[in-house]
Structure formats: C-alpha cells, structure tokens
Amino acid sequence: MNFDFDILSRLALTVLLYGVGIALVSGVLYVAHYLLTLPMRRAERARLFLDLVEAALKNGQPLEETLISVAQSRDFSLGVRFHLVAAWLEQNLRLEEALAKVPRFLPPQITAMLKAGQKIGDIGKVIPACRQLLKDAVSQTRSAMSYLVVLTLVITPLGLWVLGVLEVLVFPKFMEISEGLGVGNSIHVSFLYHHRLAIIYLQCFVLGLLWVAAFVYIGGPRAAACFQGLYYRLPWRRKRMQRDFSTLLAILLDSGVSEPEALALAGDCTANRLFRGRAARAVQALQQGETLPKAVQSMDDSGEFRWRLTNALQGSGGFLRALAGWHEWLDAKAFQEEQAATHGITSVLVLWSGLFVGVVVVSVFAFLVSVIDAGVLW
C-alpha cells in the first residue's frame, strides 16, 4: 500500500508540476501576444472610429450625436476612452474639444488632422490622410518588427543566460583544472575568462537598446514623444512627417485657409517638436513677405518640396492633386528605407550572436585541447 501511495503521490506531483509549467508558459505567451499586438489593436480602434465618422458624414447625420448614440449602445469594441469622449460630447463640447480632453484615445497626429478638418468645415477631406497614417502604424511596421522581436525576447537574453552559466558553473572548474595542469597561461583558455565582463556589459548594452525600442513600439505615440529628436533624424520617419505635412497643407490651401494658418495646422499634424519649429519659422517667413514656396524651403532639405509647390501654384488642378505624386514617392521611399534599416540591424545582431557563439565554442574547445596536450605530456 505504501508503495502504491508513493507512486500515486509522485505521479500527482509530476502532473501538478507539468500543469504549473504549462500555465506559466501560457501566461508568458499571452502577455507577449498582448503587448506585441497592442499597437495594432490601438490602430484598429482608431480605424473603427474613423469609419463611424465617415459613415455619419455620408449619411448627413450630426457627427457628435452619432458618436453619442453609438456610445449609448454599450459597445466596448472602441475601448473605454471612446466612452469618455462621448461623455464629454454630451457636455455640448465639439469633437476636437472632446478629443483634447482624452488625448490617449487617438494618436496625436490624427487628432490634429481632425481638428484641421473641423477648421475647414469638412472632416471628410482629412479622413484619407488619417487612414494613411494608420497604415504606417500597422502594415508597414509589422514585418519590420517581426525580426527584432525574436532578437529582443530570445537570442540576446539567451546569450546573457549562457554567460551566467559559464561564470557560475564552468569557468571556476576550468580555471581550477588549468592551474592544476599548468596550462592556465594559455591564451585560448583564459581569453573568454578574462574578457567575460566586457562581453557581458556589451550584451547588456545591446539588450537595453532592444528593450527601449520594444518599449517605444508598445507604448505607441506617447512613448515616442520622448524621442522626438531621434525620430526626426530617422530618414523614413522624417519622410512620413513630410508626407503628412504636405498632404494636410494641400487640403487646407485647397479649402481656402490662409497660408500662415495652414502651415501652423499642418505642422501640428506631425506631432513632432522639431517639425513644428520649422513650420513656425515658415510662418514667420510668410509674415516677413516671403512667398509660400520660399518660406517652406526649410521643410525639405533637398529642395524638391519647394519645386513641387511652385509648380502647384502655377497649375489649376489644386494643391492636393498636384502634390499626389510627391506624397506617393515619400510613402514608398519611407517604406524602403525602414525595411532596409530593419534588415541591416537584424543582420548585425545575428552576426554579433554568431560571433559570441563562436568565441564560446573556440575557447571551450581550445581549453579541452590544452588539457589533452597537457595530459599526454604528463
């Protein structure tokens, strides 16, 4: 009986341990999936909101009343913050004022675009620009992040774990055997041991950079606001800012908004401090008597935007139509540069991981060869 009881108890303990392990792994996978899909779900909620706005405009219904009625249906597919926006709308606030009260509901660029749309009295004109920005946040970055996620969550932390095991369990035994056999001064034996701290610090530095990138990816526009200077210097980010700025500027100018006000509103749609500063300098240049193409020359260092805007002023089809090719080129070039940068970073990290594995393997086998040679001579 005791023997059977011991078997049953061990079997129950094994099943319990397996269950706890499966639960932990499932929990980790769920958290990882939740965090990795958070930007996509955030963009999807914004897209659903734009669908509601566009449907209300097409049906000729009052926008604020439509949003309030949707919130009263208790549909939480748009998230809790949508109901907060609806609550402010019930206080007779306009849409732009309600969105300002709940800044985390939509990306700041879309909020600025909708504000500009209300300024010209036709939000429907800025909806395509809003959808293009959401496309950047989902489809264009999804393939780029798929490689970096594996490196961030698996390969680089695994390298630190390997170094920790070597430091605690392997290196002390290796050095003890080396000193006993008189091969402790071999460069192959001692290289990894004497440089282990430098390798650990470098691995931690690389991991820290990857985790910061993951934090910005998960945190969305609010986290990215802390790195506005870096974002402006990334060529693909800057081109998308130029595309959004140029698109909204063209829409506002076609709608009859004054040039200084159009520049200010278009600068706000980028949600970038440095880009808004350039837009402010362009407004000052206009106030000093400069023409619009010359005033905006600081918005694009290549000078192509000034040339295209000059041609748009001479044409008769409107700014948005004249600049459509420029916007498509900026979007395609930004996608190309982002993918090239992602693949380049991934390749460098893979090569670094391979170099680390190579150093460990060469050092260990060199130690074994030294021990064998010392044993043969002994």
Secondary structure, 3 states (H helix, E strand, C coil): CHHHHHHHHHHHHHHHHHHHHHHHHHHHHHHHHHHHCHHHHHHHHHHHHHHHHHHHHHCCCCHHHHHHHHHHCCCCCCCHHHHHHHHHHCCCCCHHHHHHHCCCCCCHHHHHHHHHHHHHCCHHHCHHHHHHHHHHHHHHHHHHHHHHHHHHHHHHHHHHHHHHHHHHHHHHHHHHHHHHHCCCCCHHHHHHHHCHHHHHHHHHHHHHHHHHHHHHHHHCHHHHHHHHHHHHHCHHHHHHHHHHHHHHHHHHHHCCCCHHHHHHHHHHCCCCHHHHHHHHHHHHHHHCCCCHHHHHHHHCCCCHHHHHHHHHHHCCCCHHHHCHHHHHHHHHHHHHHHHHHHHHHHHHHHHHHHHHHHHHHHHHHHHHHHHHHHHHHC
